[in-house]
Amino acid sequence: MKKKVLSEQSLFSGQVSMPKGFEINLEKLSKNILDSLITKSDFKISKNWDMLNTYIIENINLKYGLRLENKKMWGNVYRPKERTHTLLEANLFDLKNSPDYTLLYGVDVENCFIKISYDDNRFKGEGYEIELKNNMFIIFPSTNTYTISNEQTENLNLIHTIVYNEYK
């Protein structure tokens, strides 16, 4: 008897563990997100963004052999008790030009949950929920839909999103 895996969907998550003295400044990253939203301009690359992006690209390649290059990035702010509509980063009518992976990074979050939907053969619409915390990332295929829920009642949640292309 033989087994051949035809398809696999992976979700990667964890804390960003920078060397001591080189930590990502979450306050400055928060300011960058707010600045881009207030001025309605593209998110500008900063030292903190570059540190995060480099950490993700190098570590996921080293640990899993997944080679990523960033395609686009932005930040979002979610009000207390806000739940997004269903989000999808891939364009299902133009998969060739769509990103392969989506990264969500907790910049300033509290009691924030990400629900990622997926199909498991004939079991359609399955879901996996994970709590997003400060300095934590979640990476999943961009063809998966997801929702973000800000369950706390006091503060805004700031999440940074980067979409990546995979290259072989």
C-alpha positions in Angstrom: 0.0 0.0 0.0 1.3 3.5 -0.9 0.3 6.9 0.2 0.9 10.1 -1.7 -0.1 13.5 -0.2 -1.8 15.5 -3.0 -2.5 18.6 -1.1 -1.7 20.2 2.2 -2.6 23.4 3.9 -0.3 24.6 6.6 -0.8 27.3 9.2 2.3 28.8 10.9 2.2 30.8 14.1 4.4 31.8 17.0 6.1 34.7 18.8 8.7 36.8 17.0 11.8 36.1 19.1 14.4 38.8 18.2 17.8 38.8 19.8 18.2 41.0 23.0 18.7 44.6 22.0 17.1 44.1 18.6 13.5 43.8 19.6 10.7 45.2 17.3 9.4 48.5 18.7 5.7 47.9 18.7 4.9 51.5 19.6 6.7 52.8 16.5 5.0 50.1 14.3 1.6 51.2 15.8 2.5 54.8 14.9 3.3 53.7 11.3 0.0 52.0 11.0 -2.0 55.0 12.3 0.0 57.4 10.2 -0.8 55.5 7.0 -4.5 55.3 7.9 -4.8 58.9 8.9 -3.0 60.2 5.8 -4.7 57.6 3.6 -1.3 56.7 2.1 0.5 53.4 1.5 2.2 51.8 4.5 5.8 53.0 4.6 8.7 50.6 5.1 10.4 51.3 8.4 13.2 49.7 10.4 10.7 47.8 12.6 8.8 46.6 9.6 12.0 45.4 7.9 13.0 43.6 11.1 9.7 41.8 11.2 9.7 40.9 7.5 13.3 39.7 7.6 12.6 37.6 10.7 9.6 35.9 9.1 11.2 35.3 5.7 14.4 33.9 7.0 12.9 31.7 9.8 10.2 30.2 7.7 12.8 29.3 5.0 15.2 27.9 7.5 12.7 25.8 9.4 10.3 24.7 6.7 12.0 25.4 3.3 9.3 27.8 2.4 10.8 30.7 0.3 8.7 33.9 0.5 9.0 37.4 -0.9 6.7 40.2 0.2 4.1 41.5 -2.2 2.1 44.1 -0.2 1.6 45.3 3.3 -0.8 47.4 5.4 -2.1 47.9 8.8 -5.6 47.9 10.2 -7.3 49.2 13.4 -10.3 47.3 14.9 -12.7 48.9 17.3 -13.8 47.2 20.5 -16.2 44.4 19.9 -15.7 44.8 16.1 -15.8 41.7 14.0 -14.8 41.8 10.3 -16.8 40.5 7.4 -15.2 37.4 5.8 -11.8 38.5 4.3 -9.9 36.9 1.4 -6.5 38.1 0.1 -6.4 36.0 -3.1 -8.5 37.0 -6.1 -10.2 33.7 -7.1 -10.6 35.0 -10.6 -6.9 35.8 -11.0 -4.9 33.3 -8.9 -1.8 33.7 -11.0 -1.4 37.3 -9.7 -2.7 36.6 -6.2 -0.5 36.3 -3.1 0.3 32.8 -1.8 0.4 33.5 1.9 -1.1 36.0 4.3 0.6 37.0 7.6 -1.2 38.7 10.4 1.0 40.2 13.1 -0.3 41.5 16.5 1.1 45.0 17.0 -1.2 46.1 19.8 -3.9 43.5 20.4 -5.8 42.2 23.3 -8.5 39.5 23.3 -8.3 39.2 19.5 -9.2 36.1 17.6 -8.6 35.0 14.1 -10.9 32.3 12.5 -9.5 30.7 9.4 -11.9 28.7 7.2 -10.8 25.7 5.1 -12.2 22.7 3.4 -11.2 19.1 4.4 -12.2 17.1 1.4 -16.0 16.6 1.7 -16.1 18.5 5.0 -16.6 22.0 3.7 -16.4 25.2 5.7 -14.3 23.9 8.6 -12.7 26.5 10.8 -9.7 26.9 13.0 -9.7 29.7 15.6 -6.5 31.1 17.2 -5.9 34.0 19.5 -3.6 36.7 18.2 -1.4 38.3 20.8 1.2 41.1 20.8 4.3 40.3 18.9 2.7 37.1 17.5 2.3 36.1 13.9 0.0 33.8 12.0 0.7 32.8 8.4 -1.8 30.8 6.2 -2.6 30.3 2.5 -4.1 33.4 1.0 -6.9 31.3 -0.6 -8.3 30.7 2.9 -11.0 33.1 4.1 -10.7 34.5 7.6 -12.4 36.8 10.1 -10.9 39.0 12.9 -12.8 39.5 16.1 -11.8 42.1 18.7 -13.6 40.7 21.7 -12.5 43.3 24.4 -14.5 46.4 25.1 -11.9 49.1 25.9 -9.2 49.5 23.3 -8.4 49.4 19.6 -6.6 46.4 18.2 -3.8 47.1 15.7 -2.9 44.3 13.3 -0.2 44.4 10.6 -0.8 42.4 7.4 1.8 41.3 4.9 1.0 39.1 1.9 3.7 37.0 0.3 4.4 35.2 -2.9 6.2 31.8 -2.7 9.1 31.2 -5.0 10.8 27.9 -5.7 
